[in-house]
Amino acid sequence: MTDSFLQPYKRVIKAVLPMAFSFGAFRTGAQTPGLGTWNIISTRYTFNKKWSGFFEAQLRSQQFYTDFNYREFNGGVGYNLPKNVSFILAVGKYDTYQPTGTFKTPIVTNEFRIWEQLILNNTINRLKIEHRYRLEQRFINGDTYRNRFRYRLNAILPINNKIIQKKTFYLSLADEIALNNRDIFFEQNRIFAGAGYGITNQVTIQAGWLNRFDNLGNGIEQKKNFLQLSLLLSFSEVKSGTERHPSSVD
């Protein structure tokens, strides 16, 4: 990477660790009414021990399976390094509609996004810990460009097996912050708590509660609770040699 490429992110990279402790679950804000839904289908295909590809689709609603106002599609390629380190390069399309009604126009944001990601996985006995670092280049409504940095800490605990495999129940807890390099510096925080089950070695289902905190600027803050349901599919030509850490891409 060149210095010019990293320049927009220097401020957020320097601040990520103190921000992770300063924000997270301790932020407060106005709660939007109703329980929304956050639905995910994520598919990963491993070609060999180094390379993989993925595709993910999401559909979100502001109320319980009514007022669908968000959809996204993203996909990319991943490269594995030894010792549980991996890189991802991806692109995605993200559309947000009016909060009342299903895909009600006029559209609020029409976004194309490119992102690069580094994942570090650690294991402490049965506990699986994922550190995810992401840089995003966001093209919004055809006339706005923004950079964003995201960090997610995700912990997964298998219950009846030492690793995630067929017929394994597990618990999952995650927290993610999103930071901008200008305007609204601290933009968003997501907290997830849930459980999953490995139906087969290729198919996993996961369900849980997700709370999203948004800093909208000018002192306006917003929180929203979602029921998150995920179908996670993982196929492989060969064994990758790394443990499965089931979670959504976004």
C-alpha positions in Angstrom: 0.0 0.0 0.0 1.2 3.5 -0.8 1.3 6.4 1.7 -1.3 8.2 -0.3 -3.7 5.3 0.0 -3.2 5.1 3.8 -3.4 8.9 4.4 -7.3 9.1 4.8 -7.2 6.4 7.4 -4.3 7.5 9.6 -6.5 9.4 12.0 -8.9 6.5 12.5 -6.2 3.8 12.8 -4.5 5.8 15.6 -7.8 6.1 17.5 -9.3 2.7 17.1 -8.1 1.2 20.4 -9.2 4.0 22.7 -12.4 4.3 20.8 -13.2 0.6 21.3 -13.1 1.1 25.1 -14.7 4.5 25.1 -17.8 3.5 23.1 -19.1 0.0 22.7 -22.0 -1.0 24.9 -21.9 2.1 27.0 -23.3 4.5 24.4 -26.9 5.7 24.9 -29.4 7.2 22.5 -33.1 7.4 21.6 -34.7 4.1 20.9 -36.7 3.8 17.7 -40.0 1.9 18.2 -40.6 -1.7 17.2 -38.4 -4.8 16.7 -36.7 -4.9 13.3 -35.4 -7.9 11.5 -31.9 -8.5 10.1 -31.8 -11.4 7.7 -28.6 -12.9 6.2 -27.6 -15.5 3.7 -23.8 -16.0 3.5 -22.0 -18.4 1.3 -18.3 -19.2 1.2 -16.5 -21.5 -1.1 -12.9 -22.6 -0.4 -10.9 -23.5 -3.6 -7.7 -24.5 -1.8 -5.8 -23.9 1.4 -5.0 -20.3 0.3 -8.0 -19.0 -1.8 -11.7 -18.7 -1.2 -14.6 -16.7 -2.5 -17.9 -15.6 -0.9 -21.2 -14.0 -1.6 -23.6 -12.5 1.0 -27.2 -11.0 0.7 -29.0 -9.1 3.5 -32.6 -7.9 3.9 -33.6 -5.7 6.9 -36.9 -4.4 8.1 -37.8 -1.6 10.6 -40.7 -3.7 12.1 -41.1 -7.4 12.7 -41.1 -8.6 9.0 -42.8 -5.5 7.8 -41.5 -2.2 6.5 -38.5 -3.7 4.7 -36.2 -0.7 3.9 -32.7 -2.1 3.4 -31.0 -4.6 1.1 -27.4 -5.4 0.3 -25.4 -7.7 -1.9 -21.6 -8.1 -1.5 -19.0 -10.6 -2.6 -15.2 -11.0 -2.9 -12.2 -13.2 -2.6 -10.2 -14.2 0.5 -6.6 -15.3 0.9 -5.4 -17.3 3.9 -2.0 -17.0 5.6 -0.6 -19.4 8.2 -1.4 -19.0 11.9 -5.1 -18.0 11.4 -4.6 -14.8 9.4 -6.7 -14.0 6.3 -7.3 -11.1 3.9 -10.4 -10.2 2.0 -11.0 -7.9 -1.0 -14.7 -7.2 -1.7 -17.3 -5.0 -3.4 -20.9 -4.5 -2.5 -24.2 -2.7 -3.3 -26.2 -1.2 -0.4 -29.6 0.4 -0.8 -31.6 2.2 2.0 -35.2 3.2 1.5 -37.8 5.1 3.5 -38.2 3.7 7.1 -42.0 3.2 6.7 -43.4 0.9 4.0 -41.6 -1.8 2.0 -38.9 -0.4 -0.3 -40.8 2.9 -0.3 -39.2 5.6 -2.5 -37.6 8.1 -2.8 -34.5 6.1 -1.9 -32.5 7.5 1.0 -29.0 6.2 0.0 -27.8 4.3 -3.0 -24.3 3.1 -2.2 -21.5 1.2 -3.9 -18.6 0.1 -1.7 -15.1 -1.4 -2.0 -13.5 -2.8 1.1 -10.3 -4.5 2.3 -10.3 -6.6 5.4 -7.8 -8.3 7.8 -8.9 -11.1 10.1 -6.9 -12.5 13.0 -8.3 -15.6 14.7 -7.2 -16.9 18.2 -8.3 -19.9 20.2 -8.3 -20.1 24.0 -9.3 -23.7 24.9 -12.8 -23.8 23.3 -13.2 -20.1 23.0 -12.8 -18.8 19.4 -11.9 -15.1 19.2 -12.0 -13.1 15.9 -10.4 -9.6 15.4 -11.7 -8.0 12.2 -10.2 -4.8 10.8 -11.8 -3.3 7.7 -11.2 -0.3 5.5 -14.1 0.9 3.3 -14.3 3.2 0.3 -17.9 4.4 0.0 -19.5 6.0 -3.1 -22.9 7.3 -2.0 -25.8 8.6 -4.2 -23.4 9.1 -7.1 -21.9 12.4 -5.7 -20.4 11.7 -2.3 -17.3 9.8 -1.4 -16.4 8.7 2.2 -13.8 6.5 3.9 -14.7 4.4 6.9 -12.8 2.1 9.3 -14.5 -0.7 11.2 -13.3 -3.0 14.0 -15.2 -6.1 15.2 -14.4 -8.3 18.2 -16.3 -11.6 17.9 -16.2 -14.4 20.5 -17.7 -17.9 19.7 -18.0 -20.7 22.3 -18.9 -24.2 21.2 -21.0 -26.0 23.8 -21.0 -29.7 23.0 -17.9 -30.0 20.8 -14.4 -28.5 21.0 -14.7 -27.1 17.5 -17.6 -25.9 15.2 -18.7 -29.0 13.2 -21.8 -31.0 12.5 -24.4 -31.1 15.4 -22.5 -28.4 17.4 -24.3 -25.8 19.4 -22.5 -22.6 20.1 -22.8 -19.1 21.7 -21.7 -15.9 20.0 -21.1 -12.4 21.3 -19.7 -9.5 19.2 -19.2 -5.8 19.2 -18.3 -3.6 16.3 -17.5 0.1 15.9 -17.4 2.2 12.8 -15.3 5.4 12.5 -15.0 8.0 9.8 -12.0 10.1 8.9 -14.0 13.3 8.7 -17.4 14.8 9.6 -19.0 12.4 12.2 -15.9 10.6 13.5 -17.7 8.0 15.6 -20.6 6.8 13.4 -22.0 3.5 14.6 -21.8 0.7 17.1 -23.3 -2.8 16.8 -23.7 -5.3 19.6 -24.8 -8.9 18.9 -25.6 -11.8 21.3 -26.9 -15.1 20.0 -26.5 -18.8 19.4 -26.0 -21.1 16.5 -26.2 -24.7 15.4 -24.1 -26.6 12.9 -26.7 -28.7 11.0 -24.0 -30.2 8.9 -20.3 -29.4 8.3 -21.5 -27.1 5.5 -24.7 -25.5 6.9 -25.0 -23.4 10.0 -27.9 -21.4 11.4 -27.6 -18.6 13.8 -30.1 -16.4 15.6 -29.8 -13.6 18.1 -30.4 -10.0 19.2 -28.6 -7.1 17.6 -28.6 -3.5 18.8 -27.4 -0.8 16.5 -26.4 2.6 17.7 -26.1 5.4 15.1 -24.5 8.8 15.7 -26.3 11.0 13.2 -24.5 14.3 14.1 -25.7 17.5 15.6 -26.3 15.7 18.9 -28.8 13.3 17.3 -28.3 9.7 18.4 -30.5 6.6 17.6 -30.7 3.0 18.7 -32.6 0.1 17.1 -33.1 -3.5 18.2 -33.2 -6.3 15.6 -33.9 -10.0 15.5 -31.0 -11.3 13.4 -31.3 -14.6 11.6 -28.4 -16.0 9.6 -28.0 -19.0 7.2 -24.3 -19.6 6.8 -23.1 -22.0 4.1 -19.5 -23.2 3.7 -18.3 -25.4 0.9 -14.8 -26.6 0.1 -12.7 -28.4 -2.5 -10.1 -29.2 0.2 -9.7 -28.8 3.9 -8.4 -25.3 4.5 -6.6 -26.3 7.7 -8.2 -23.5 9.7 -11.1 -23.8 12.2 -14.5 -22.5 11.3 -15.6 -19.3 12.9 -19.2 -18.9 11.7 -20.3 -15.3 11.3 -21.7 -13.0 8.7 -19.4 -11.0 6.4 -21.1 -7.7 7.1 
